[in-house]
Amino acid sequence: MRTKIKAILLNEQTDYEVTIKGWVRSFRNNQFIALNDGSTINNLQVVIDFENTGEAIIKSITTGAAIQVDGMVIASQGKGQRVEVKASQLTILGDCNAEEFPLQLKNKPSLEYLREIAHLRFRTNTFSAIFRLRHSLAFAIHKFFNEKGFVYLHTPIVTASDAEGAGEMFKVTTLPFENTPRNEDGSVDFKEDFFGRATNLTVSGQLEAELGAMALGEVYTFGPTFRAENSNTARHLAEFWMIEPEVAFNDLKDNMDLAEAFIQYVIRYALDNNRDDLEFLAQRLIEEEKSKPQAERSEMGLIEKLEFVLNNQFERITYTEAIEILLQSKPYKKKQFQYELQWGTDLQSEHERYLVEKHFKKPVIVTDYPKDIKSFYMRQNDDRKTVAAMDILAPGIGEIVGGSQREERLDMLTKRMEEMHIPKEEMYWYIDSRKFGTAPHAGFGLGFERLVLFVTGMGNIRDVIPFPRTPKNAEF
């Protein structure tokens, strides 16, 4: 039976036999192997008897090689580790050509280079830490909603609706490109397609989740979503994961309370269960920021930032108040903002980050946005100019959560759909939810990768998903 390295390092005992398997991180003095099996950021030192180990095996103990070690866990005589394994037998499970292996200790590959070899980057300390944290955050999300009695709903990945009305969707078809069937007017004849109609990859599971909430009370989705947006930025992906709770009988305040509790819960789980990984990433961030000008460096360390989010209530302001703050700010008066700023325009990342990082210096929830810049399903306020929407803004990222109280009034919803040219005939099922037993309800969406970005302190969203999908890139 294989024993994981994490279990050995956590065990207070010594002088017991183990079998361990892992990958060589380093081999020095023909005697000391740093072995890692992915269960922890920490390596386990293996000590071999050089004189009684075959020359062929010694030559095969290279960085990246997979090995099995049978031996005894003993108290370490050297510095840097409490225990080590004295090997009685060593087996090479998989060779690794030292001259060809691109992840050598002597070279510190850049993040840009590691994106090109994403199939190997899991083997670095940085990415093993990131993806253990990604796992913990995903587990904590399910744990949070399960403890609150939510039902996990699987919404369609292939859909005929455009939940956001954005139109930036990936089409799904089995029709041949070279001989596409056409109608008399030249348009594509989708009756010949697999589903008999035009379909696309989902941009959101929200609308379907609303249907579930109208019967099950509290539901959430957690699945892949897709945007065919030609954005080559450090904040955008074409394929990403979304968490979308929908709760019957909740209003905007309830929605904000749920989102704030949710974010704090999953961050707490990561701090409690991935401390070693977070400490490693915190140190990595310190080293990375040494090359930046002082003004661009983070005011808080990574762990300090996460604990600050846990220990402080989020600031809550209206969109109108946010605009007033920004118009009175130094960057606006000195014309340092790149994007236009007036009531009625959407807040850009630079505006959001000013509010969070410079003005309030903590997460901010902005509510009551102009209806003209928000989606058709958001509940109109009594002023008929704004909607009961909310965005949560986080340090270093900007928007991390977007949500609203949904428009439950049939007449208001259908009127808004007409104004925004949303086809009512195709959306009959959504309208039915307002015809039969409608109720106030609210929900939000959180891009999972943005949450992972925030918790890990990484600067590029392509570094927190195993195989990023971006414009002109679909490797692996």
Secondary structure, DSSP 8 states (H G I E B T S, - for coil): -B--HHHHHH----SEEEEEEEEEEEEETTTEEEEE-SS-SS-EEEE--GGGS-HHHHHH--TT-EEEEEEEEEE-SSSS-SEEEEEEEEEEEE---TTT-S--TTS---HHHHHHTTTTGGGSHHHHHHHHHHHHHHHHHHHHHHHTT-EE----SEES--TTS-----EE--S-STT--B-TTS-B-GGGSTTSS-EEE-S-SHHHHHHHHHHHSEEEEEEEEE------STT--SEEEEEEEEEET--HHHHHHHHHHHHHHHHHHHHHH-HHHHHHHHHHHHHHHTTS-GGGS-SS-HHHHHHHHHHS--EEEEHHHHHHHHHTSHHHHTT--SS--STTS---HHHHHIIIIIIISS-EEEEEEEGGGS-TTB-B-TTSSEEEEEEEEETTTEEEEEEEEB---HHHHHHHHHHTT--TTTTHHHHHHHHSS---EEEEEEEHHHHHHHHHT-S-GGGSSSS--BTTB---
